[in-house]
Amino acid sequence: MAGRHRSAGLVPDGTPLDGLTEIRVHGVGGTGPESLLGDLAPTRVAGDRIAGFYRTTDAAGRHREAYSWGGMTSHSPVRALWMFLVPAMFSNMAGWTARRWITAGEDEVTQKPTMWLFRWFARLSALSLTLAATAMSVLLFVDVVAYQCGAIAGCGGEGWWTGLTRWAGPDEPGRRVVLGAAVSTLLAVGIFLLAGRTRRAYESVEPPTANGAYAARGVSAGGTSTGTAGGTSATAAAGASVDPASSTPTGTSAGAPGDAGARPDVRSTDRTPSGTCAAAREGGLRDPHFWSGRVWHQFLSQVHLAACLAVVTLYLGGVVAELGAGTVPGTLGGVAVAVAAASVLTVLGLLARDRAALRASAALLAGTTAGLVLAAAAALALPAEPGPAGMAPGARTAVNLAWGVALGLLVPLAGQQIGAWVTRRRKEHAAARAGIPVRRLELFPWAAPFVLSAVSLILANAVLLSVIVWVARALAPTEWGFAPDDPTATPTAIHLPAAIGTIASVLSLGLVAAGVLFGLVMALRYLRVRSVWTTDVENDLRAAYRAHRRPVTATVVRPDDRWWHSALDGPAFETQAVPRPGRPNGWVRKVARMRYAAAHSRDVAWLLVGVTVAGVLGAAAFLVHVWVLRRGTPIVLPELGITLAVLLPPAYVGLLLLMWRRERWRKTLASVFDVGTFFPRSFHPFAPPSYAERAVPELTRRIWRLHDNGGRVVLTAHSQGSVLAAAVVGRRSSRPGEPTIGLVTVGSPLGKLYRWAFPALFTDGFLDGIAQGRPGIGPVAWTNVYYATDYVGGPICTADSVVPGGVDHELPDPPTDQHVVDQPLPPVLSHTGYWVDPAFWARVDATCEAVRADAAARNGVPHGVVRDRRVIDPGVPLRYL
């Protein structure tokens, strides 16, 4: 094997790639390969410690691998700090929650998942978060800390801050605001650099796309491959095996370049990164370039950084223009304000594009930076004289303008959502008049893109405004108002607009009140139906256990059988064991509660809708109270609200860190990040990175490599892993003759959450295409397993879905009612217990046998050629209302 081994030592010699390989893909929380494979020391055969493929010993006639991608989301406690990026994550998710009218047929397959107008408005709403966050950063560092605190004697106490007074003292307002602007600029640049670092780790992994060049490299004239398989020789001399579906040795090429059975050479794959926004890809997830997001993210990052610098320039230039009115520095400050305004307008125009323009974004960034430098130079040239007490001159106008633009950018998206709703209603009536059936799949209840965008702004404002007040109070005494009665007096306190305290307090208290109210409503709803619901659950459990229980064939009762008891009958040695009609025992009531929570887990959407509606109505009432009625700004419990808003984020992060080593709690607390970071950062570049940008290409390449070495693959995917698997098997492939792939999804949110919340991409037609084995990466044999107690997973086929019902298989949970007397009752497995259920593994074994039978039935047929591929019938469209 000398000269043939290419491993660095991590991959053992002789790793077989032919035969059947079951690849297990975990869900949220980053379950380790040790737990997935039941092996304390599995061997990594591909990838790295961040995301890699691990193999254990073979069993049941198949290789067993685990794809562990948790290193990208959950293995490092530092990931808990992503909590502070939740607003950006929601803002990015908003663009992916769009609806569409056509959800099956050729139109749905070939058209873009969303309209250009929606994509533009969704990007504008994401920009509104960037503008608002930057405006609050500038208000804190430039106005509160630099201008006001720097003018107060002893502000902030003794320390490093006092050393700056030698250069930027109370009589140097220009120098002070430059220092504050520098901090805001460095903060924006730091986030930009962090986004760039994660881009190199995630988006830089290009998806594999065969360019049609077949395996010419590494193939000898006789057709024998000179490549390696798991670090070993794949030549016939090393013992090439024969795939049942083909007489071609797996260690040889399926044919010469250009033959029907040949494979594209992955080494000659065209890896040129795409510059098109993923949301503008025809066919959505089907497009092979969907996960090529490096160039687009770089473009979007530069555009958002330019917007951040424009806000800093606007504020700094406005202050300089007011402080130096009638002087050359004041004029230069006005020019800088004009440059900032032009930059913002250019940003709005660039965001209308679906294709990255790196030169334009770089030129915009350079121009905005020049404007900021001009404003800083003008500020440094201001004469040394104290400025007026209170907020910096021009600061109020600049902040109001930035916030006004940020809120105004939500209006186009709101209008588009209303227009889309009206259009759907018109099409529904037109279809009804024409006698065309219109299916009504259950979706997110109301305008999801606008709701998530509004929630992201509410969260950011509640926290950042409260931080401004908290920092100001920590530095010096504070007073509500823009300035003291005598602006020429020596400053003794930091002045804050009353609106900041009001908005921060109302938003934080409102969020807490909404959460408590939602919990109470859900509890009351359950109490109202508890008796009937629990009785129905007990009847379902008895019927399920009768159906799954093995028939008794022996007439002799073993002594040990007397020690087994049914949990449906209650404890064996207590008076409560006597069943009472209409009174299910505590074990049944627990199962009923879990089933109720699982059946209503999507009701959390109404919490988001309620927060959005309350926020919109509250903003309107505030503006009427202040602007129309002119009654001043009300102050509502500022102490309590601001304290809550400041403490909640670090408290959540602290709780997450404390629970990090407890996998169950970590999965529960961090699951929102695994869902929110699935899609590419196509709308907000400063959101946490998308792990799917790396996971989907890696899993695709692994499947291709196994196929090219005569292997067959069965994917066993749990929870969020099933979403990754669907993205892999549903993408188009230009490689000819891919064999059938087995897919077992367990606890899958594909139908329950993703089709419901992201209907433009996870359409019913997309899921039906996988279920029907239509061309994607290859034909698919799909089985979906779920529990009724699963709050995340559920069936793929529903009453109004076109997905065939044979895909779904509901298993009873708990798997059995039998337990040994006085031993713990059978636990409710819910979302995380599938791996220990024998009924689930029976489904996996059945799928593996089906893939083997499919391979055996194709003897004499070129490897992977499908005889009967059904195509989508364009005459039977599926429409959402």
Summary of the structure (lengths in Angstrom):
residues: 881
radius of gyration: 30.9
end to end distance: 63.1
largest distance: 106.9
contacts: 3055
relative contact order: 0.15
helix: 53%
strand: 9%
